């Protein structure tokens, strides 16, 4: 999923697979100054079942109540979109 400004996943969003081969989940906000990934609504599930979860933005809010981000035997990759010196994970 790519968005120019905000990738917002509302409460109860579930992106998962039960496939034994897994899947890759890619969330990218590509506007360097305002792009963000926002999971603050809570009860968001990202389960790649062994695949990669790739989150790319300069600001992310991942701390909603009841969120599950997992990929057993997979990878979680968090990266900035622009060449900024850091990433803000507290607010989006």
Backbone as JSON Lines, residues from 0, in Angstrom:
{"i":0,"aa":"X","n":[0.85,-1.15,0.0],"ca":[0.0,0.0,0.0],"c":[0.91,1.23,0.0]}
{"i":1,"aa":"X","n":[0.74,2.11,-0.96],"ca":[1.5,3.34,-1.04],"c":[0.55,4.52,-0.92]}
{"i":2,"aa":"X","n":[0.97,5.55,-0.22],"ca":[0.16,6.76,-0.08],"c":[1.07,7.98,-0.15]}
{"i":3,"aa":"X","n":[0.6,9.02,-0.79],"ca":[1.39,10.24,-0.87],"c":[1.54,10.88,0.49]}
{"i":4,"aa":"X","n":[0.5,10.83,1.29],"ca":[0.55,11.55,2.56],"c":[0.48,10.61,3.76]}
{"i":5,"aa":"X","n":[-0.67,9.98,4.02],"ca":[-0.84,9.19,5.23],"c":[-1.37,7.8,4.9]}
{"i":6,"aa":"X","n":[-0.7,6.77,5.43],"ca":[-1.25,5.41,5.42],"c":[-1.93,5.26,6.77]}
{"i":7,"aa":"X","n":[-3.26,5.27,6.77],"ca":[-4.03,5.17,8.02],"c":[-4.8,3.87,7.99]}
{"i":8,"aa":"X","n":[-4.55,3.02,8.98],"ca":[-5.3,1.77,9.1],"c":[-6.24,1.91,10.28]}
{"i":9,"aa":"X","n":[-7.54,1.9,10.02],"ca":[-8.54,2.1,11.04],"c":[-8.66,0.93,12.01]}
{"i":10,"aa":"X","n":[-9.37,1.16,13.1],"ca":[-9.55,0.15,14.14],"c":[-10.11,-1.14,13.53]}
{"i":11,"aa":"X","n":[-9.53,-2.25,13.9],"ca":[-9.99,-3.55,13.44],"c":[-9.44,-3.99,12.1]}
{"i":12,"aa":"X","n":[-8.57,-3.19,11.48],"ca":[-7.97,-3.59,10.2],"c":[-7.12,-4.84,10.4]}
{"i":13,"aa":"X","n":[-7.29,-5.82,9.52],"ca":[-6.55,-7.07,9.61],"c":[-5.95,-7.39,8.25]}
{"i":14,"aa":"X","n":[-4.63,-7.32,8.15],"ca":[-3.92,-7.73,6.94],"c":[-3.1,-8.94,7.33]}
{"i":15,"aa":"X","n":[-3.56,-10.12,6.96],"ca":[-2.94,-11.37,7.41],"c":[-3.04,-12.43,6.33]}
{"i":16,"aa":"X","n":[-2.23,-13.44,6.49],"ca":[-2.33,-14.64,5.66],"c":[-2.14,-15.86,6.54]}
{"i":17,"aa":"X","n":[-2.75,-16.94,6.15],"ca":[-2.52,-18.21,6.83],"c":[-1.67,-19.12,5.96]}
{"i":18,"aa":"X","n":[-1.22,-18.61,4.83],"ca":[-0.39,-19.39,3.91],"c":[0.92,-19.78,4.57]}
{"i":19,"aa":"X","n":[1.33,-21.01,4.38],"ca":[2.6,-21.47,4.98],"c":[3.8,-20.79,4.34]}
{"i":20,"aa":"X","n":[3.64,-20.26,3.13],"ca":[4.76,-19.58,2.48],"c":[4.83,-18.1,2.85]}
{"i":21,"aa":"X","n":[3.83,-17.61,3.58],"ca":[3.83,-16.2,4.01],"c":[3.56,-15.25,2.87]}
{"i":22,"aa":"X","n":[3.58,-13.98,3.2],"ca":[3.43,-12.92,2.2],"c":[4.19,-11.7,2.7]}
{"i":23,"aa":"X","n":[4.48,-10.79,1.81],"ca":[5.11,-9.55,2.2],"c":[4.06,-8.46,2.33]}
{"i":24,"aa":"X","n":[4.17,-7.67,3.39],"ca":[3.28,-6.53,3.62],"c":[4.13,-5.28,3.51]}
{"i":25,"aa":"X","n":[3.79,-4.39,2.59],"ca":[4.55,-3.17,2.37],"c":[3.66,-1.95,2.56]}
{"i":26,"aa":"X","n":[3.99,-1.12,3.53],"ca":[3.29,0.14,3.75],"c":[4.3,1.27,3.56]}
{"i":27,"aa":"X","n":[4.0,2.2,2.65],"ca":[4.93,3.29,2.37],"c":[4.19,4.6,2.22]}
{"i":28,"aa":"X","n":[4.63,5.61,2.97],"ca":[4.14,6.98,2.81],"c":[5.28,7.77,2.2]}
{"i":29,"aa":"X","n":[5.1,8.26,0.98],"ca":[6.22,8.78,0.23],"c":[6.32,10.3,0.12]}
{"i":30,"aa":"X","n":[5.55,11.05,0.88],"ca":[5.76,12.49,0.94],"c":[6.7,12.78,2.09]}
{"i":31,"aa":"X","n":[7.89,13.16,1.8],"ca":[8.93,13.26,2.82],"c":[8.57,14.2,3.97]}
{"i":32,"aa":"X","n":[7.88,15.3,3.71],"ca":[7.62,16.26,4.78],"c":[6.39,15.91,5.61]}
{"i":33,"aa":"X","n":[5.39,15.25,5.03],"ca":[4.16,14.96,5.77],"c":[3.77,13.5,5.74]}
{"i":34,"aa":"X","n":[4.52,12.67,5.09],"ca":[4.16,11.26,4.96],"c":[4.26,10.52,6.28]}
{"i":35,"aa":"X","n":[3.23,9.74,6.62],"ca":[3.27,8.99,7.87],"c":[2.47,7.69,7.75]}
{"i":36,"aa":"X","n":[2.79,6.76,8.63],"ca":[2.03,5.53,8.79],"c":[1.38,5.62,10.16]}
{"i":37,"aa":"X","n":[0.06,5.45,10.19],"ca":[-0.68,5.67,11.44],"c":[-1.52,4.44,11.78]}
{"i":38,"aa":"X","n":[-1.16,3.77,12.87],"ca":[-1.91,2.63,13.38],"c":[-2.51,2.93,14.75]}
{"i":39,"aa":"X","n":[-2.61,4.21,15.09],"ca":[-3.0,4.61,16.44],"c":[-4.45,4.28,16.79]}
{"i":40,"aa":"X","n":[-5.29,3.95,15.81],"ca":[-6.69,3.62,16.11],"c":[-6.8,2.35,16.95]}
{"i":41,"aa":"X","n":[-5.79,1.5,16.87],"ca":[-5.76,0.29,17.68],"c":[-6.42,-0.91,17.03]}
{"i":42,"aa":"X","n":[-6.2,-2.05,17.6],"ca":[-6.66,-3.36,17.14],"c":[-6.35,-3.6,15.66]}
{"i":43,"aa":"X","n":[-5.18,-3.14,15.22],"ca":[-4.7,-3.37,13.86],"c":[-3.8,-4.6,13.88]}
{"i":44,"aa":"X","n":[-4.02,-5.52,12.95],"ca":[-3.21,-6.73,12.86],"c":[-2.49,-6.76,11.53]}
{"i":45,"aa":"X","n":[-1.17,-6.91,11.59],"ca":[-0.33,-7.16,10.42],"c":[0.38,-8.47,10.69]}
{"i":46,"aa":"X","n":[0.07,-9.51,9.94],"ca":[0.68,-10.82,10.15],"c":[1.11,-11.38,8.8]}
{"i":47,"aa":"X","n":[2.43,-11.37,8.56],"ca":[2.96,-11.83,7.28],"c":[3.29,-13.32,7.28]}
{"i":48,"aa":"X","n":[3.1,-14.01,8.4],"ca":[3.28,-15.48,8.49],"c":[4.59,-15.97,7.87]}
{"i":49,"aa":"X","n":[5.68,-15.31,8.23],"ca":[6.99,-15.72,7.73],"c":[7.53,-14.85,6.62]}
{"i":50,"aa":"X","n":[6.72,-13.97,6.1],"ca":[7.18,-13.02,5.08],"c":[7.74,-11.77,5.74]}
{"i":51,"aa":"X","n":[7.95,-10.75,4.96],"ca":[8.5,-9.49,5.47],"c":[7.4,-8.45,5.66]}
{"i":52,"aa":"X","n":[7.52,-7.69,6.73],"ca":[6.68,-6.51,6.93],"c":[7.6,-5.31,6.76]}
{"i":53,"aa":"X","n":[7.34,-4.49,5.75],"ca":[8.18,-3.34,5.42],"c":[7.39,-2.06,5.65]}
{"i":54,"aa":"X","n":[7.86,-1.24,6.58],"ca":[7.22,0.04,6.9],"c":[8.19,1.15,6.54]}
{"i":55,"aa":"X","n":[7.79,2.03,5.61],"ca":[8.68,3.09,5.14],"c":[7.96,4.43,5.2]}
{"i":56,"aa":"X","n":[8.43,5.31,6.07],"ca":[7.89,6.67,6.21],"c":[8.81,7.42,7.15]}
{"i":57,"aa":"X","n":[8.69,8.73,7.18],"ca":[9.52,9.52,8.08],"c":[8.88,9.68,9.45]}
{"i":58,"aa":"X","n":[7.6,9.34,9.59],"ca":[6.91,9.41,10.87],"c":[5.94,8.24,10.95]}
{"i":59,"aa":"X","n":[5.88,7.59,12.13],"ca":[4.98,6.46,12.32],"c":[4.37,6.49,13.7]}
{"i":60,"aa":"X","n":[3.11,6.12,13.78],"ca":[2.46,5.9,15.06],"c":[1.99,4.45,15.07]}
{"i":61,"aa":"X","n":[2.71,3.62,15.81],"ca":[2.45,2.18,15.81],"c":[1.83,1.72,17.12]}
{"i":62,"aa":"X","n":[1.54,2.63,18.03],"ca":[1.27,2.27,19.42],"c":[-0.2,2.16,19.8]}
{"i":63,"aa":"X","n":[-1.09,1.93,18.88],"ca":[-2.49,1.79,19.24],"c":[-2.74,0.58,20.14]}
{"i":64,"aa":"X","n":[-3.71,0.67,21.02],"ca":[-4.03,-0.41,21.95],"c":[-4.49,-1.65,21.18]}
{"i":65,"aa":"X","n":[-3.89,-2.79,21.49],"ca":[-4.28,-4.04,20.88],"c":[-3.68,-4.32,19.52]}
{"i":66,"aa":"X","n":[-2.71,-3.51,19.07],"ca":[-2.08,-3.77,17.78],"c":[-1.21,-5.02,17.84]}
{"i":67,"aa":"X","n":[-1.2,-5.77,16.73],"ca":[-0.35,-6.95,16.61],"c":[0.41,-6.82,15.29]}
{"i":68,"aa":"X","n":[1.74,-6.79,15.39],"ca":[2.6,-6.77,14.22],"c":[3.53,-7.97,14.36]}
{"i":69,"aa":"X","n":[3.34,-8.98,13.5],"ca":[4.14,-10.2,13.67],"c":[4.37,-10.9,12.35]}
{"i":70,"aa":"X","n":[5.46,-11.65,12.3],"ca":[5.77,-12.52,11.19],"c":[6.77,-13.56,11.7]}
{"i":71,"aa":"X","n":[6.26,-14.65,12.26],"ca":[7.11,-15.69,12.84],"c":[8.07,-16.22,11.77]}
{"i":72,"aa":"X","n":[9.36,-16.18,12.07],"ca":[10.43,-16.56,11.14],"c":[10.52,-15.64,9.93]}
{"i":73,"aa":"X","n":[9.95,-14.45,10.05],"ca":[10.02,-13.46,8.97],"c":[10.81,-12.25,9.42]}
{"i":74,"aa":"X","n":[10.53,-11.11,8.8],"ca":[11.31,-9.9,9.06],"c":[10.39,-8.71,9.25]}
{"i":75,"aa":"X","n":[10.83,-7.79,10.13],"ca":[10.2,-6.48,10.29],"c":[11.26,-5.46,9.91]}
{"i":76,"aa":"X","n":[10.98,-4.69,8.85],"ca":[11.91,-3.68,8.38],"c":[11.25,-2.31,8.52]}
{"i":77,"aa":"X","n":[11.91,-1.42,9.26],"ca":[11.42,-0.06,9.43],"c":[12.48,0.88,8.87]}
{"i":78,"aa":"X","n":[12.07,1.75,7.94],"ca":[13.03,2.64,7.29],"c":[12.42,4.02,7.08]}
{"i":79,"aa":"X","n":[13.29,5.02,7.04],"ca":[12.83,6.37,6.69],"c":[12.65,6.45,5.18]}
{"i":80,"aa":"X","n":[11.75,7.32,4.75],"ca":[11.56,7.5,3.31],"c":[12.63,8.41,2.74]}
{"i":81,"aa":"X","n":[12.9,9.51,3.43],"ca":[13.91,10.45,2.96],"c":[15.21,10.21,3.71]}
{"i":82,"aa":"X","n":[16.21,10.96,3.39],"ca":[17.51,10.8,4.03],"c":[17.6,11.61,5.32]}
{"i":83,"aa":"X","n":[16.57,11.56,6.12],"ca":[16.59,12.27,7.39],"c":[17.45,11.5,8.38]}
{"i":84,"aa":"X","n":[17.97,12.19,9.39],"ca":[18.85,11.5,10.34],"c":[18.14,10.55,11.3]}
{"i":85,"aa":"X","n":[16.82,10.61,11.38],"ca":[16.1,9.74,12.31],"c":[14.67,9.58,11.91]}
{"i":86,"aa":"X","n":[13.94,8.81,12.69],"ca":[12.52,8.58,12.41],"c":[11.74,8.8,13.69]}
{"i":87,"aa":"X","n":[10.58,9.39,13.56],"ca":[9.71,9.61,14.71],"c":[8.72,8.45,14.78]}
{"i":88,"aa":"X","n":[8.79,7.67,15.86],"ca":[7.87,6.54,16.02],"c":[6.74,6.86,16.99]}
{"i":89,"aa":"X","n":[6.77,7.99,17.65],"ca":[5.78,8.29,18.68],"c":[4.49,8.88,18.18]}
{"i":90,"aa":"X","n":[4.52,9.68,17.16],"ca":[3.31,10.33,16.66],"c":[3.33,10.31,15.14]}
{"i":91,"aa":"X","n":[2.15,10.47,14.56],"ca":[2.08,10.51,13.09],"c":[1.45,11.81,12.66]}
